[in-house]
Amino acid sequence: MRLAPLPKVKKKQLTEGMDPPAHISYQITVAANLMAFGSSVSNVKRFGVKTREWRVLGCLMQAGPATASDIVRLIQQDKGSVSRAITGLEREDLVGKIPNYAHKNSPYIWLTNKGRKLVDRIYPVFIEQAELFTDGLTDKEKRELCRLLDKLKNNVERVRLEQGI
C-alpha cells in the first residue's frame, strides 16, 4: 500500500482553508451532531433514548400519528434508520401502531401512554439544553440563523429534487 504524501503544515482546524460552501456543510453537520439530544451519553443514560429514537418520538409529538413514510419525510432520515427506531420503540412499548384504513400496509405510528410520559419528561430537558447551546447568540442572531437555516434547507430540498441527488 502506498500512502499519499504528508501535508507540509498541519491544520489547526479542519475548516481552515475550506471554501464557504464546504465550511457551511461541515459546520452544520458537526453542530447538529453535537446538539443532537440522543448523542449525549448522559441523556442516553438518563432517558434510555438515542438520537434516532428521539427524532421519531419528537416527530410524533409535533406531528401527531404518522406513517413510517411520513416520519422519514418529516425528519429527513433514511427508511432503514427510521424502521429500526420504530422497532426499538415498539419493543420498549413507547409507540404502537394504529390501523390505516386508506393504506393497510402502512399503519400510523403513535405514542403509547408510556411513550407520552417519556416525551413529557424529555421535552423540558431538550428545550433547556437547546437554550444553553444557543445562549452565545443574541435573540436577533437566533432569528436570523433560523431564517438562514430554513432558506438553506429549502434550497437543499429543491436542488436534491431537481438534480436527483
C-alpha positions in Angstrom: 0.0 0.0 0.0 1.4 3.4 -1.0 0.4 6.3 1.2 -0.2 9.8 -0.1 2.5 12.4 0.8 2.0 14.1 4.2 1.0 17.8 4.1 3.7 20.3 4.9 1.7 22.1 7.6 -0.8 20.5 9.9 -4.1 22.4 10.1 -5.3 23.7 13.4 -8.9 23.4 12.4 -10.5 21.1 9.8 -12.3 24.1 8.4 -9.1 26.1 7.8 -8.8 27.0 4.1 -12.2 25.5 3.2 -14.3 27.2 0.7 -17.5 28.7 2.3 -19.9 26.0 0.9 -17.8 23.2 2.3 -17.3 25.1 5.6 -21.0 25.6 6.0 -21.8 22.0 5.2 -19.2 20.7 7.6 -20.0 23.1 10.5 -23.8 22.4 10.2 -23.1 18.7 10.3 -20.8 19.0 13.3 -23.2 21.4 15.2 -26.1 19.1 14.5 -24.2 16.1 15.8 -23.1 18.0 18.9 -26.6 19.3 19.6 -28.4 16.0 18.9 -30.2 15.1 22.2 -29.6 11.4 21.9 -25.9 11.8 21.2 -25.2 12.9 24.8 -24.1 9.9 26.9 -25.7 11.5 30.0 -29.1 11.9 28.1 -29.0 8.3 26.9 -28.3 7.0 30.4 -31.0 9.2 31.9 -33.7 8.6 29.4 -32.7 5.4 27.5 -33.2 7.0 24.1 -30.7 7.6 21.4 -30.7 10.1 18.6 -32.8 8.2 16.0 -35.4 7.2 18.6 -35.6 10.7 20.0 -36.1 12.1 16.4 -39.1 9.7 15.9 -40.6 10.5 19.3 -40.1 14.2 18.8 -41.7 14.0 15.3 -44.7 12.2 16.7 -45.0 14.7 19.5 -45.0 17.6 17.0 -46.9 16.0 14.0 -49.3 13.5 15.7 -49.8 10.0 14.5 -47.8 9.4 11.3 -46.9 6.5 9.0 -43.3 5.4 8.8 -43.1 7.1 5.3 -44.4 10.3 6.8 -41.7 10.2 9.6 -39.0 9.6 7.0 -40.1 12.6 5.0 -40.6 14.9 8.1 -37.3 14.1 9.8 -35.3 13.5 6.6 -33.8 10.3 7.9 -33.3 7.1 5.8 -36.0 4.5 5.8 -33.9 1.8 7.5 -32.9 4.1 10.4 -36.5 5.1 11.0 -37.7 1.5 10.7 -35.1 0.4 13.3 -36.0 3.2 15.6 -39.7 2.3 15.4 -39.0 -1.3 16.0 -36.9 -0.5 19.1 -39.5 2.0 20.4 -42.2 -0.7 19.9 -40.2 -3.2 21.8 -39.9 -0.8 24.7 -43.7 -0.1 24.5 -43.1 3.6 23.7 -45.0 3.6 20.4 -47.7 1.4 18.9 -49.4 1.0 15.5 -52.9 2.2 14.6 -54.6 0.8 11.5 -54.6 3.0 8.4 -57.7 2.1 6.5 -56.6 4.0 3.4 -53.3 2.1 3.2 -53.5 -1.2 5.1 -49.7 -1.9 4.8 -48.8 1.5 6.2 -50.1 1.8 9.8 -50.0 5.0 11.8 -47.3 5.1 14.5 -48.3 6.8 17.7 -47.1 7.2 21.3 -48.3 4.8 23.9 -49.1 6.2 27.4 -45.6 5.2 28.5 -44.1 6.9 25.4 -46.1 10.1 26.0 -44.9 10.2 29.7 -41.3 9.7 28.5 -41.6 12.6 25.9 -43.2 14.8 28.6 -40.1 14.1 30.8 -37.6 14.6 27.9 -39.0 17.7 26.3 -38.3 20.3 29.0 -34.7 19.0 29.2 -34.4 19.1 25.4 -35.5 22.7 25.4 -33.2 23.6 28.3 -30.2 22.1 26.5 -31.2 23.8 23.2 -31.3 27.2 25.1 -27.9 26.5 26.7 -26.4 25.6 23.3 -27.7 28.8 21.6 -27.0 31.1 24.6 -24.0 32.6 22.9 -26.3 34.1 20.3 -28.4 37.2 20.7 -32.2 36.9 20.1 -31.7 38.7 16.8 -28.9 36.3 15.7 -31.1 33.3 16.7 -33.9 34.6 14.5 -31.5 35.3 11.6 -30.0 31.8 12.0 -33.4 30.3 11.9 -34.2 32.2 8.7 -30.9 31.3 7.1 -31.3 27.6 8.1 -34.8 27.5 6.7 -33.6 29.1 3.5 -30.7 26.6 3.2 -32.9 23.6 3.9 -35.4 24.7 1.3 -32.7 25.1 -1.2 -31.1 21.8 -0.5 -34.5 20.1 -0.9 -35.1 21.9 -4.2 -31.6 21.0 -5.5 -31.9 17.4 -4.5 -35.3 17.1 -6.2 -34.1 18.9 -9.4 -30.7 17.1 -9.6 -31.8 13.7 -8.3 -29.1 13.7 -5.5 
